[in-house]
Amino acid sequence: MTKDKMLKALSEFFTSKGVETMTLSEYKSYGQEAPVKAIYVKRQLGSWKRVIAAMNKWYPVTLTPVVKEEKPKAAPKKKVEKKDVE
């Protein structure tokens, strides 16, 4: 796998997880779910910080903000007064 393909796979993986960056130990914790083993990426680019920097330069992670819909508030209930009938 080339550097380019590794970085693209990492960028897509980070996007799917909803994060812009993660530490090496966090990345390793995904195990088989991770697209490329960390040792192969580090072997190609050096340190993990250099991997993240290269990924952000070539394939930046773009996260779309999640917009929460606000539910309309219910109108306050009107108090009905009972009249005393005599």
FIGUBA-907110 format. One record per atom (N, C-alpha, C): atom name; x, y, z. Coordinates in steps of 0.02 Angstrom, whole numbers. Layout:
<atoms>
ATOM atomo      X      Y      Z
ATOM    CA      X      Y      Z
...
</atoms>
This chain:
<atoms>
ATOM atomo      X      Y      Z
ATOM     N     43    -58      0
ATOM    CA      0      0      0
ATOM     C     45     61      0
ATOM     N     29    110    -41
ATOM    CA     70    170    -45
ATOM     C     51    220     10
ATOM     N     93    270     19
ATOM    CA     79    321     69
ATOM     C     13    355     55
ATOM     N      2    370     -8
ATOM    CA    -59    405    -28
ATOM     C   -121    365     -8
ATOM     N   -122    302    -23
ATOM    CA   -180    260     -7
ATOM     C   -189    252     68
ATOM     N   -132    247    104
ATOM    CA   -136    241    177
ATOM     C   -168    303    208
ATOM     N   -145    361    185
ATOM    CA   -170    424    214
ATOM     C   -243    435    196
ATOM     N   -263    415    136
ATOM    CA   -333    422    116
ATOM     C   -377    375    158
ATOM     N   -353    315    170
ATOM    CA   -391    267    211
ATOM     C   -397    293    283
ATOM     N   -343    321    310
ATOM    CA   -344    349    377
ATOM     C   -394    407    382
ATOM     N   -392    450    331
ATOM    CA   -438    507    331
ATOM     C   -511    484    330
ATOM     N   -527    435    289
ATOM    CA   -595    409    286
ATOM     C   -615    375    352
ATOM     N   -567    341    383
ATOM    CA   -580    308    447
ATOM     C   -594    360    501
ATOM     N   -554    413    504
ATOM    CA   -565    465    554
ATOM     C   -632    499    543
ATOM     N   -650    510    480
ATOM    CA   -714    541    464
ATOM     C   -771    496    487
ATOM     N   -765    431    475
ATOM    CA   -818    385    496
ATOM     C   -826    383    572
ATOM     N   -772    394    608
ATOM    CA   -775    395    681
ATOM     C   -795    463    709
ATOM     N   -795    514    666
ATOM    CA   -817    580    687
ATOM     C   -764    619    727
ATOM     N   -701    605    715
ATOM    CA   -647    640    750
ATOM     C   -599    669    698
ATOM     N   -565    724    717
ATOM    CA   -516    753    673
ATOM     C   -447    722    683
ATOM     N   -433    700    743
ATOM    CA   -369    669    758
ATOM     C   -378    621    816
ATOM     N   -329    577    824
ATOM    CA   -329    532    881
ATOM     C   -257    511    895
ATOM     N   -246    491    956
ATOM    CA   -179    470    975
ATOM     C   -165    400    947
ATOM     N   -102    382    950
ATOM    CA    -82    316    925
ATOM     C   -115    260    965
ATOM     N   -118    269   1030
ATOM    CA   -149    216   1072
ATOM     C   -225    210   1058
ATOM     N   -258    266   1045
ATOM    CA   -329    263   1027
ATOM     C   -338    228    960
ATOM     N   -294    242    913
ATOM    CA   -299    211    847
ATOM     C   -287    135    853
ATOM     N   -237    116    892
ATOM    CA   -222     45    901
ATOM     C   -279      8    936
ATOM     N   -318     43    977
ATOM    CA   -372     11   1014
ATOM     C   -428    -14    968
ATOM     N   -432     12    907
ATOM    CA   -484    -11    860
ATOM     C   -467    -79    831
ATOM     N   -405   -101    835
ATOM    CA   -385   -168    815
ATOM     C   -399   -182    742
ATOM     N   -439   -234    728
ATOM    CA   -453   -255    659
ATOM     C   -497   -206    622
ATOM     N   -530   -162    657
ATOM    CA   -574   -112    625
ATOM     C   -533    -58    589
ATOM     N   -472    -46    612
ATOM    CA   -428      5    582
ATOM     C   -409    -18    512
ATOM     N   -407     28    464
ATOM    CA   -394      9    394
ATOM     C   -322    -13    381
ATOM     N   -274     17    417
ATOM    CA   -203      2    408
ATOM     C   -172     -6    476
ATOM     N   -128    -54    484
ATOM    CA    -94    -62    548
ATOM     C    -49     -1    560
ATOM     N    -46     19    621
ATOM    CA     -9     80    638
ATOM     C     66     73    623
ATOM     N     93     14    631
ATOM    CA    165      5    619
ATOM     C    182     17    545
ATOM     N    138     -1    499
ATOM    CA    151     10    428
ATOM     C    150     84    411
ATOM     N    103    120    440
ATOM    CA     98    191    427
ATOM     C    159    227    456
ATOM     N    177    209    517
ATOM    CA    236    241    549
ATOM     C    300    224    511
ATOM     N    304    164    484
ATOM    CA    363    145    446
ATOM     C    371    188    384
ATOM     N    316    207    352
ATOM    CA    319    248    292
ATOM     C    333    322    307
ATOM     N    304    348    360
ATOM    CA    307    420    372
ATOM     C    347    441    434
ATOM     N    365    396    476
ATOM    CA    403    414    536
ATOM     C    360    414    598
ATOM     N    354    470    630
ATOM    CA    317    474    693
ATOM     C    242    481    680
ATOM     N    202    469    732
ATOM    CA    130    474    726
ATOM     C    107    546    713
ATOM     N    143    594    742
ATOM    CA    126    665    729
ATOM     C    136    682    656
ATOM     N    188    654    626
ATOM    CA    200    666    555
ATOM     C    146    633    512
ATOM     N    121    576    534
ATOM    CA     66    542    499
ATOM     C      4    587    499
ATOM     N    -13    613    558
ATOM    CA    -72    656    564
ATOM     C    -63    720    523
ATOM     N     -4    750    525
ATOM    CA      9    811    487
ATOM     C      3    799    412
ATOM     N     31    744    388
ATOM    CA     27    728    316
ATOM     C    -45    713    296
ATOM     N    -81    678    338
ATOM    CA   -151    663    323
ATOM     C   -192    727    318
ATOM     N   -182    774    365
ATOM    CA   -219    837    364
ATOM     C   -200    880    305
ATOM     N   -139    873    279
ATOM    CA   -118    911    221
ATOM     C   -147    883    157
ATOM     N   -142    817    148
ATOM    CA   -163    785     86
ATOM     C   -238    770     84
ATOM     N   -264    744    138
ATOM    CA   -334    726    142
ATOM     C   -363    752    208
ATOM     N   -379    816    211
ATOM    CA   -405    843    275
ATOM     C   -472    812    294
ATOM     N   -480    802    358
ATOM    CA   -542    774    384
ATOM     C   -593    830    389
ATOM     N   -648    823    354
ATOM    CA   -701    874    357
ATOM     C   -761    843    391
ATOM     N   -776    869    449
ATOM    CA   -834    845    486
ATOM     C   -891    893    477
ATOM     N   -949    866    463
ATOM    CA  -1008    909    457
ATOM     C  -1040    914    526
ATOM     N  -1054    975    547
ATOM    CA  -1085    982    613
ATOM     C  -1155    953    614
ATOM     N  -1171    921    668
ATOM    CA  -1237    891    676
ATOM     C  -1284    944    704
ATOM     N  -1338    956    667
ATOM    CA  -1386   1006    687
ATOM     C  -1443    971    723
ATOM     N  -1454    990    784
ATOM    CA  -1508    960    823
ATOM     C  -1571   1000    812
ATOM     N  -1624    965    797
ATOM    CA  -1688    998    789
ATOM     C  -1718   1014    856
ATOM     N  -1740   1074    863
ATOM    CA  -1772   1093    926
ATOM     C  -1847   1081    919
ATOM     N  -1874   1048    968
ATOM    CA  -1945   1034    967
ATOM     C  -1981   1097    991
ATOM     N  -2036   1114    958
ATOM    CA  -2073   1173    981
ATOM     C  -2100   1161   1052
ATOM     N  -2095   1213   1091
ATOM    CA  -2119   1206   1160
ATOM     C  -2195   1209   1160
ATOM     N  -2223   1170   1202
ATOM    CA  -2296   1168   1208
ATOM     C  -2320   1232   1241
ATOM     N  -2377   1256   1217
ATOM    CA  -2405   1316   1246
ATOM     C  -2426   1301   1318
ATOM     N  -2417   1349   1362
ATOM    CA  -2437   1337   1432
ATOM     C  -2513   1327   1436
ATOM     N  -2531   1283   1480
ATOM    CA  -2603   1268   1488
ATOM     C  -2637   1326   1524
ATOM     N  -2696   1341   1500
ATOM    CA  -2734   1395   1531
ATOM     C  -2770   1367   1592
ATOM     N  -2768   1406   1644
ATOM    CA  -2802   1385   1704
ATOM     C  -2875   1405   1699
ATOM     N  -2918   1357   1712
ATOM    CA  -2990   1369   1710
ATOM     C  -3014   1374   1782
ATOM     N  -3043   1431   1796
ATOM    CA  -3069   1440   1864
ATOM     C  -3141   1418   1867
ATOM     N  -3157   1382   1919
ATOM    CA  -3226   1359   1927
ATOM     C  -3263   1412   1968
ATOM     N  -3322   1426   1945
ATOM    CA  -3364   1473   1981
ATOM     C  -3408   1436   2030
ATOM     N  -3415   1465   2088
ATOM    CA  -3458   1434   2138
ATOM     C  -3531   1450   2120
ATOM     N  -3570   1398   2114
ATOM    CA  -3640   1406   2099
ATOM     C  -3680   1397   2163
ATOM     N  -3723   1447   2181
ATOM    CA  -3762   1442   2242
ATOM     C  -3835   1437   2226
</atoms>
